[in-house]
Amino acid sequence: MAPPHLHLDLTSCRRALVAADIHGEYERLEQALVAIGFDPALDALVSVGDLADRGPDSMAALDWIEKPWFHRIVGNHDVAPSWVLQGQIARHEFREWGGDWIMDLPDDEIRRIAAILEDAPIAMTVATPGGNSVGLVHADCGRDWDAYLASIAIGARMRVSATDASLFSRVTIRDILTRMKEGRDVNPGWARVKGVDHVFHGHTILPEPLTVANRSWIDTGAYKGGPMTVIDMDAWIAAHPDEMAGEPFDAEAE
């Protein structure tokens, strides 16, 4: 079983790319990769989770997981089949999430697929070709990267639901969107994650990727007809510099 956190060294690659929630839209993902000149011999692709459900080709997730240049963290939809088998989610509820593609299979086959889908870290720290340290978490994380990683490690050992915020929470992004809607300033000190250059999230569908401080939410709802977002991590960070880079972290600014 994968550890709760994984360090991934991609410094030898030409580009370290991150893909938003795929949700079974693998034909659209392939089209997006072709459009940016993806070369599996030179580039690497990392998913922020939610490989399956809702889209037309969820079973293809099993093939993509085996690709040596494809890396991933788990999203809530990746752990959902296991939770169904454990009775934590009702089968009819998971069907409403888009799980029809797996729910009509025999339980043994569901168990096999569920074990594959959930076998990925909750969080990842990527060393990029451009020298950045990039965090990946599906939904949300704490504002101190090292402390956050310690918390999910403790939660995994104690078998408690300490991972729920990582997979489900929209607290930070909802607060940001509310502040923006009300015309209030979004203080980068409040949103920033200390101890990492940038953090990418999926989970919350937006019209286009949104960056505040050193965090970006990149799910643009491909399964609903939105773009399939694939981002060059280093290029994105260069184009969206952290307003507080190099400044001391001010806890009061939170």
N, C-alpha and C positions, 0 to 999 in steps of 0.2 A: 504494500500500500504506500502511496506517495506521502512524503512528509508534509506538514502543514505549510512549510515555506521552502522554496528552492532558489538557490543562486544559479543563474544561467549566464555563462560567459559567451557572448556573441562578438567579441572584439575582433575575431579573425574574419568575420563576414563583411561583405560589401555594404549591406544594409540590414538593420534590424527593424522589421515591420511589425506593426500591431494591428490586428483585425478586431472590429467590433463584433457584437453578438451575431453569430452566423444563423442559428435557428433553421438548419436544414437547407439553406439557400446556397448550395455548393456550386451550382452552375454560375450564379451571380458572383460568387467569390472568385471562381476561376477567371471570369471576365474582368473583374477588377484587377487581378494580378497580371493578366495579359496587358491591360491598359497602362500599367506602370512598369512594364518590362521586367517582371519578376523572373529571376534565374535561380532555380533550386541549387545550383552548384555554387552560387555566390551569396545569395540572400537567405535570410531566415524569417519565418513568420510565427508570431505569437498571438494566440487568441485570448481575449479577456473572459472567455467562458460562454456558456449557453450554446453548445454545438448543435443541439437537436431540438425537436418539438416545433410545431407551428408551420415550418417550411415544408417543401415538397419532397425533400430527399434526406430525411434525418438519418437513415441507415448509413449514408455515406460517411457519417462522422467516424464510424469504426475504421474505415479505410484511411481517412485523413490522420487519425491518431497514430497510425503506423508510419507515416512519412517522416524520414529522419530530420527534415528541415522544419517540421511543424511542431510547435510547442504550445502549452496551454496551462491555464489555471481553471478551476471549476467555477461554474455559475450555479445559481439555484436550480436551473433546469437539468444540469448534469447530475445532481445528487437526488433529484426528485424520484426517479424510478426505484432507487433503494428505499427511499422513505415510504413509497407506496407499499412495497413488500413488507416493511416493518410496521405498517399500520399507522404511520405518522401523517400520511396524506391519503384521503379516500380516493378510490379509483375514479369515481365520477368527477371528483375535483381535478385530478390530474388530466383527465380528458379535456376538461375546460381550459387547462393550461396549454393544450396542443399535443397531448400525449397519446392520441389515438393510434399513432404509428407503431407503438410498442405494447399497448394494453391488451390487444387481442392475441398476443403470442402466448404460448405456454409459460407457466411461471418459471420453469427451469431456464428458458431462453431469456425471459425478462431479467432473471438473476444474473445470467452471463453478461448481458449487455450493460446492466446497471453497474456491475463490478468494473467494467472497462471505463464507462463514462465518469465514474466518481474517483477513479484512480489518478488524480492530479492534485497538485498543491492548491491551497486556498490563496496563497500569495506568492509572488515571485519578485526577485530583484535581478534585473538584467543589466549586465555590463555591455554597453553598446560599442560599436566601432568608433563612434565619435568621442568616447571617453565619458559618457554620461552613466549615472547610476539611476535606473528607472524601476519604479515599483509598479506592480500590476495587482489589482484587487478588483473583483467583479463589481461590487456595489459601493462599498464605503470602507473607510479605515480610520484609525486614530490619527492624531496630528503630530505624533512622534513615531517615526517609522520603526525604530528599534524597539520601543516600548510596545507598539502594536504587534510586532512579530513575536515578542515574548508572550503577549496575552493569548495569541492563537495557539502557540505551542502548549501553554498551560491548559487551555481549553480542550485541546486534542487529547492530552494525557488524562484529564479528569472526565472525559466523555460527557462534557456539558455543552450546551448550545452557545458557546462563546463565538462560534463562527457565524451566527445568524446575521450580525451586522455586515460581515464581509460579503454575504450572499444576497441579502434582502434589503438592507437599509437604504433609504433615500433621504435621510435626515439632512445631510450636508447640502445635497443638490437642491432639495426643496427650499431650504433656507436661502440659498443663493438666488434661486429663481424668484422667490417672494420679494427679496430685497430689490432685485432688478425691476420687477413689475411695479413696485411701489416707488421707484426712482431713488432708492437709497444707495449709497456707496457700498460696494462689496469690498471690505477691508482685506487685502491679501494676507495680512498677518493672521486674520481669523481663519482663513481657509487653508493656509499653507501647511504642508507636511514637512517637519524637520527631519533631517538625516538622510534625505534622498533628493536627487535633482528634479525628478518629475514623477508623477503617479498618473496612470491611465486607468479609467473605470469604464464599464459598460452599463448594462442593466436598465438605465433610465433613458427612454427614447426622447431624442431632441431633434429639431429640424436640421441642425448641423452641429458638429462638435463644438463644445464649449470649454474654454480654458479660463480658470480663475487661479491666480497665483501660480503654483507649480502643480496644478491638478487639471486633468482634462477628462471630460465625459464624452465618449465617442460613439455611443449607440445611436444610429440614425434610422433604425426600424426597417431593415432590409426586407424582413418577412411581410411587412405592411406596405411595401412598395417604395420605401425610402431608399437612399443610396446604400450601397455596401461599402462601408468606410474601411479603408486600409491606409495606415499612416506610417511614414518613415519616422521613427522615433527621434533620431538626431535632427532631421530637418525640421520637424515640428517644434522641438525644444528651441532650436535656433530662431525660429520665426515667432515664438511665443515666450520670450525671456521672463523668468521669474522676477517680479518687481522687487522682491526682497532678497534676491541672490546676493550672498556675501554679507548680509546684515545679520545681526544677532537675532535670535528668535525671541519675540516678546510675548510671553504667555498672556499678558493683560490684553493684548490686541485680539485675543480669541473672543 
